[in-house]
Amino acid sequence: MKKVADKPAKLHIKKGDAVKVLSGNSKGQTGTILRVLVDKQRAVVEGVNMITKHVKPSAANPQGSLEKREGTIHISNLMVIEPATKEPTRTGRKLNDKDKLQRYSKKTGNFI
């Protein structure tokens, strides 16, 4: 019998969130999330953790090149920036007026 994989846990970050990097080479930098890799628990943040990618020569680009692009960062090293106060905050989940779980700031209690 095949074992069914468990559903991945919800993450505290989503695509489009403004985040601050807590540790690593890019510590203190801020940016917006471009992509979240749920299975690997990693995210790509705009302008943060830049890496050099070697691009092979092709018909369109016969010379080949070195391309700078964003690398992934583990989500434990990211903290959501609350839109209202522009401060990094821990997040939780609670029911809103329509009985739907929604993220909120643990600092201020406002919904994000």
Backbone as a ProteinNet text record, in pm:
[ID]
protein_1_A
[PRIMARY]
MKKVADKPAKLHIKKGDAVKVLSGNSKGQTGTILRVLVDKQRAVVEGVNMITKHVKPSAANPQGSLEKREGTIHISNLMVIEPATKEPTRTGRKLNDKDKLQRYSKKTGNFI
[TERTIARY]
82.1	0	86.6	40	110.9	75.1	175.6	149.6	120.6	13	-25.5	52.8	114.7	193	99.9	144.6	65.9	62.4	-44.5	-59.5	42.3	118.5	217.6	152.2	221.5	168.9	160.8	68.4	57	180.3	224	341.7	300	390.2	358.1	380.8	431.6	456.5	381.6	352.6	284.7	353	331.1	382.2	327.2	414.9	373	393.2	421.3	445.7	577	580.1	705.7	768.2	897.1	963.7	1100	1149.5	1283	1362.7	1489.5	1576.9	1638.8	1625.6	1671.3	1815.7	1863.7	2000.3	2057.7	2188.9	2257.5	2331.2	2380.7	2458.1	2375.6	2246.2	2157.5	2083.9	2137	2070.3	2034.8	1911.1	1866.9	1803.4	1821.3	1763.7	1613.9	1542.1	1399.3	1365.9	1254.1	1209	1074.9	1019.1	891.6	915.8	828.9	843.7	795.9	882.1	848.7	790	840	796.9	820.9	730.6	745.8	752.6	857.6	873.7	828.4	701.4	639.9	707.2	733.2	790.5	931	1007.6	1143.9	1151.3	1037.7	1031.6	1127.3	1131.6	1220.6	1142.5	1199.2	1133.1	1237.2	1192.5	1275.9	1228.4	1321.1	1287.3	1355.9	1281.1	1329.9	1451.5	1563.4	1683.9	1764.9	1733.4	1802.2	1868.9	1987.7	2062.1	2094	2155.6	2187.3	2299.1	2277.8	2376.5	2410.7	2525.7	2567.7	2538.6	2462.7	2423.7	2497.9	2562.8	2632.5	2533.6	2518.4	2424.1	2502.5	2465.4	2535.8	2509.7	2604.5	2581.8	2467.6	2388.5	2278	2268.7	2173.9	2156.8	2118.9	2034.2	1990.9	2101.6	2184.7	2292.2	2421.1	2488	2604.6	2725.4	2732.5	2846.4	2833.4	2708.5	2689	2706.1	2677.6	2691.7	2688.1	2714	2697.3	2577.4	2478.8	2354.1	2336.3	2305.7	2277.6	2128.9	2094.1	1953.7	1940.9	1816.2	1789.9	1797	1864.7	1867.1	1756.1	1737.6	1632.4	1683.5	1591.4	1621.3	1522.1	1569	1478.8	1378.3	1252.7	1147.9	1164.9	1242.3	1264.5	1350.8	1419	1503.5	1430.5	1299.5	1220.8	1113.3	1087.2	980.8	895.2	763.9	669.7	672.8	669.5	660.3	513.5	461.9	321	300.5	202.9	182	148.2	73	29.2	144.5	227.6	333.3	469.9	485.3	613.7	720.2	675.1	765.3	756	868.9	861.5	781.1	702.4	617.7	600.5	578.1	539.8	393.1	353.5	215.5	147	14.8	-67.5	-189	-279.9	-404.3	-521.6	-622.1	-746.4	-863.3	-982.6	-1103	-1139	-1172	-1216.7	-1369.4	-1429.7	-1574.9	-1655.5	-1599	-1670.3	-1634.4	-1581.7	-1542.8	-1443.4	-1347.4	-1242.3	-1108.8	-1017.6	-886.4	-809	-753.5	-678	-555.2	-445.7	-322.7	-337.5	-275	-276.1	-139.2	-112.9	13	5.4	103.4	105.1	147	210.8	252.3	133.2	51.6	-58.9	-196.3	-207.2	-336.4	-416	-361.7	-431.5	-418.8	-522.6	-515.8	-420	-349.5	-253.2	-319.7
-118.7	0	125.1	225.9	352.8	440	502.5	592	731.9	791.8	925.3	1027.3	1122.8	1225.6	1317.8	1356.8	1449.1	1585.8	1658.5	1793.7	1884.2	1965.5	2051.2	2154.9	2188.6	2285.6	2424.2	2505.8	2644.4	2721.1	2813.5	2893.4	3032.9	3101.4	3235.8	3342.5	3302.4	3398.2	3356	3456	3431.1	3514.1	3476.6	3551.8	3694.1	3794.2	3933.3	4001	3923.7	3982.5	4059.7	4167.2	4237.6	4167.8	4132	4059.3	4119.8	4089.7	4129.5	4002.6	4000.7	3885.4	3894.3	3786.5	3785.6	3739.5	3650.1	3600.1	3559.1	3542.6	3504.1	3622.3	3603.1	3707.4	3832.6	3816.5	3928.2	3982.3	3960.2	4000.7	4148.9	4180.6	4319.4	4373	4304.8	4352	4321.3	4402.2	4381.1	4365.5	4302.4	4284.3	4214.8	4198.6	4129.7	3987.1	3896.9	3756.4	3736.2	3676.6	3649.3	3509.5	3414.3	3275.2	3202.5	3111.2	3029.7	2883.3	2813.6	2670.6	2596	2557.1	2501.1	2370.7	2281.6	2151.8	2162.6	2264	2283.1	2384	2447.2	2549	2665.4	2708.4	2816.5	2919.5	3041.4	3147.6	3227	3286.2	3375.8	3517.4	3603.3	3740.4	3835.7	3933.7	4029	4106.4	4098.6	4175.7	4125.9	4008.1	3955.9	3822.8	3796.3	3671.2	3649.7	3749.7	3743.5	3641.7	3555.6	3455.8	3474.5	3419.6	3427.8	3295	3299.1	3179.7	3180.6	3069.8	3058.1	3011.5	3090.9	3058.5	3002.6	2880.4	2816.6	2889.8	2888.1	2948.2	2877.1	2955.1	2899	2977.6	2941.7	3012.3	3158.3	3181.4	3317.9	3396.5	3326.9	3391.1	3312.3	3333.5	3250.9	3268.8	3380.4	3407.8	3338.5	3316.6	3269.3	3388.5	3373.5	3488.7	3445.8	3541.2	3526	3611.2	3549	3618.2	3626.8	3746	3763.9	3740.9	3656.9	3633.4	3603.7	3608.9	3585.5	3436.8	3404.1	3266.9	3248	3123.9	3096.8	3117.4	3147.7	3166.7	3081	3016.9	2936.3	3029.2	2984.8	3073	3106.9	3026.6	3057.7	3182.4	3223	3342.1	3466.3	3456.9	3569.7	3608.4	3739.6	3788	3886.1	3869.4	3953.1	4095.7	4194.7	4334.9	4374.7	4424.3	4464.4	4587.4	4584.6	4697.1	4828.6	4824.4	4946.9	5019.8	4946	5009.9	5002.8	4923.8	4903.5	4843.7	4768.7	4703.5	4551.6	4479.3	4333	4281.2	4178.1	4125.6	3974.8	3909.3	3768.9	3763.5	3652	3640.5	3521.3	3530.2	3421.3	3411.5	3320.5	3305.9	3310	3388.1	3387.9	3413.8	3383.7	3398.3	3545.1	3583.6	3720.5	3727.2	3838	3857.2	3750.7	3700.5	3603.1	3459.2	3438.1	3305.5	3234.1	3310.3	3254.1	3283.5	3184	3206.2	3308.4	3406.3	3511.2	3543.2	3580.5	3613.5	3747.5	3758.3	3885.3	3911.1	4037.6	4077.4	4052.8	3984.5	3959.8	4084.5	4181.5	4305.8	4397.2	4416.9	4511.8	4445.8	4321.7	4253.2	4280.6	4362.3	4394.9	4279.4	4261.9	4162.4	4209	4112.9	4145.2	4116.5
0	0	0	-73	-78.9	40.1	97.6	210.6	157.6	203.2	159.2	241.3	172.6	241	319.2	437.5	517.9	452.5	479.4	427	497	421.7	486.3	577.5	683.6	780	717.9	767.3	720	764.6	682.8	713.4	759.2	828.7	877.4	771.7	653.9	546.4	421	334.9	209	100.4	-24.3	-137.7	-130.5	-148.6	-145.4	-10.7	94.8	227.4	228.9	305.3	332.2	452.3	441.4	549	580.6	701.2	743.5	767.8	725.6	745.1	883.7	962.4	1100.6	1116.7	1028.2	1043.2	908.7	906.5	783.2	722.5	599.9	532	503.5	486.8	453.2	575.4	695	818.8	817	855.9	863.9	737	623.7	497.6	493.4	415.9	399	251.4	223.7	85.8	84.5	-36.3	-48.5	-96.7	-56.7	-93.4	-236.6	-319.3	-458.5	-475.3	-393.2	-406.7	-275.1	-241.7	-120.7	-162.8	-119.5	-146.4	-21.1	-17.9	102.4	144.5	48.6	82.9	140.9	100.9	151.7	265.4	299	405.1	376.4	250.4	209.1	127.4	116.3	40.8	-37.8	-148.2	-227.9	-198.9	-151.6	-114.1	-211.1	-258.9	-359	-308.8	-383.7	-353.7	-235.7	-182.6	-64.6	-99.3	-39.9	-59.7	-207.5	-269.5	-411.9	-436.9	-538.6	-576.5	-723.5	-766.7	-905.5	-972.8	-1079.8	-1153.7	-1287.5	-1321.1	-1449.2	-1554.4	-1662.1	-1769.1	-1887.2	-1931.8	-2042.6	-2174.2	-2265.1	-2396.7	-2470.1	-2542.7	-2621.9	-2752	-2836	-2963	-2938.5	-2841.1	-2809.9	-2739.5	-2662.7	-2586.7	-2610.9	-2728.3	-2764.5	-2670.9	-2602.6	-2516.4	-2380.2	-2335.8	-2198.8	-2105.7	-1977.7	-1888.5	-1742.5	-1655.9	-1512.2	-1474.3	-1411.5	-1380.7	-1229.2	-1180.6	-1037.9	-1016.1	-917.1	-884.8	-736.1	-688.5	-547.2	-515.6	-405.5	-357	-255.6	-210.5	-113.1	29.6	119.5	261.1	339.3	445.5	527.7	596.2	604.4	656.1	803.5	876.9	1018.8	1034.6	928.3	931.7	882.5	862.2	811.9	912.3	924.2	1010.3	931.2	939.2	864.9	919.3	827.7	866.7	860.1	973.4	978.6	890.7	799	707	777	887	953.7	1023.2	1096.6	1176	1110.6	1005.2	935.6	1027.7	1129.3	1225	1208.6	1225.9	1221.9	1341.2	1319.4	1425.9	1411.8	1524.4	1521	1480.6	1421.2	1376.5	1441.6	1451.4	1500.1	1411	1445.4	1369.1	1465	1427.3	1504.5	1411	1459	1376.8	1360.8	1237.5	1212.4	1225.1	1182.7	1194.5	1119.9	1009.4	926.2	963.2	1083.5	1133.2	1042	990.9	908.2	974.7	976	1036.7	954.4	1022.4	955.5	1039.1	972.4	1044.9	1115.2	1233.1	1305.1	1367	1397.5	1458.9	1608.7	1663.5	1808.1	1885.6	1815.5	1880.6	1905.7	1801.3	1810.2	1815.9	1770.1	1766.4	1639.8	1547.9	1422.8	1323.5	1240.2	1134	1025.8	965.5	858.4	724.4
[MASK]
++++++++++++++++++++++++++++++++++++++++++++++++++++++++++++++++++++++++++++++++++++++++++++++++++++++++++++++++

